[in-house]
Amino acid sequence: MKMKKTNIIWTIVVSILIATIITLTILLANARTANTELRNKLSLYQDYYKKAELLFDEIEDRAEVFFDTDRAADYLIARGKIKDNKFN
């Protein structure tokens, strides 16, 4: 009788461990997906920031036609990418 009780306890313990491993695997997969999305979002914002800094540097240098330059176009393209992406 004692042998059967021990086997039942081990079966329960092993079942709990297997369920825990499966749950953790699913959670890690979800975390990796979220991390990839955050990296993409961060990349967009870094590009936007760099383009904005270049444009503002040009404005500070008192360029008369700053909206007709390549830096302004790069800034507007980067800003558009952020607006087009719906991360919410």
C-alpha positions as CSV (number, residue, x, y, z in Angstrom):
1,M,0.0,0.0,0.0
2,K,2.8,2.4,0.8
3,M,4.3,1.8,-2.7
4,K,1.2,2.9,-4.4
5,K,1.0,6.1,-2.3
6,T,4.6,7.0,-3.1
7,N,3.9,6.4,-6.9
8,I,0.9,8.7,-6.7
9,I,2.8,11.5,-5.0
10,W,5.7,11.2,-7.6
11,T,3.1,11.3,-10.4
12,I,1.6,14.5,-9.0
13,V,5.0,16.1,-8.5
14,V,6.1,15.2,-12.0
15,S,2.8,16.5,-13.5
16,I,3.2,19.8,-11.7
17,L,6.8,20.2,-12.9
18,I,5.8,19.5,-16.5
19,A,2.9,22.0,-16.3
20,T,5.3,24.6,-14.8
21,I,7.9,24.0,-17.6
22,I,5.2,24.3,-20.3
23,T,3.9,27.5,-18.7
24,L,7.3,29.1,-18.4
25,T,8.1,28.2,-22.1
26,I,4.9,30.0,-23.2
27,L,5.7,33.0,-21.0
28,L,9.2,33.3,-22.4
29,A,7.9,33.1,-26.0
30,N,5.5,36.0,-25.3
31,A,8.3,38.0,-23.6
32,R,10.5,37.6,-26.7
33,T,7.7,38.8,-29.0
34,A,7.2,41.9,-26.8
35,N,10.9,42.5,-26.7
36,T,11.1,42.4,-30.6
37,E,8.2,44.9,-30.8
38,L,9.9,47.3,-28.3
39,R,13.2,47.1,-30.2
40,N,11.4,48.1,-33.5
41,K,9.7,50.9,-31.7
42,L,13.0,52.1,-30.1
43,S,14.7,52.0,-33.5
44,L,12.0,54.2,-35.0
45,Y,12.3,56.7,-32.2
46,Q,16.1,56.8,-32.4
47,D,15.9,57.5,-36.1
48,Y,13.4,60.2,-35.5
49,Y,15.5,61.8,-32.8
50,K,18.6,61.8,-35.0
51,K,16.8,63.4,-37.9
52,A,15.2,66.0,-35.6
53,E,18.6,66.9,-34.1
54,L,20.1,67.4,-37.5
55,L,17.2,69.5,-38.6
56,F,17.3,71.6,-35.5
57,D,21.1,72.1,-35.8
58,E,20.5,73.4,-39.3
59,I,17.8,75.7,-38.0
60,E,20.2,77.0,-35.4
61,D,22.8,77.7,-38.1
62,R,20.1,80.0,-39.6
63,A,19.6,78.3,-42.9
64,E,17.1,80.3,-44.8
65,V,15.4,77.4,-46.6
66,F,15.6,74.6,-44.0
67,F,12.3,73.0,-45.2
68,D,13.8,72.5,-48.6
69,T,16.8,70.5,-47.5
70,D,17.4,66.8,-47.3
71,R,17.6,66.9,-43.5
72,A,14.0,68.3,-43.3
73,A,12.8,65.6,-45.6
74,D,14.6,62.9,-43.5
75,Y,12.9,64.3,-40.4
76,L,9.5,64.3,-41.9
77,I,9.9,60.7,-43.2
78,A,11.0,59.6,-39.7
79,R,8.1,61.4,-38.1
80,G,5.7,59.8,-40.6
81,K,7.0,56.3,-39.8
82,I,6.2,56.9,-36.1
83,K,2.7,58.1,-36.9
84,D,2.1,55.2,-39.3
85,N,3.0,52.6,-36.7
86,K,0.2,51.8,-34.2
87,F,2.0,50.3,-31.2
88,N,-0.9,50.8,-28.8
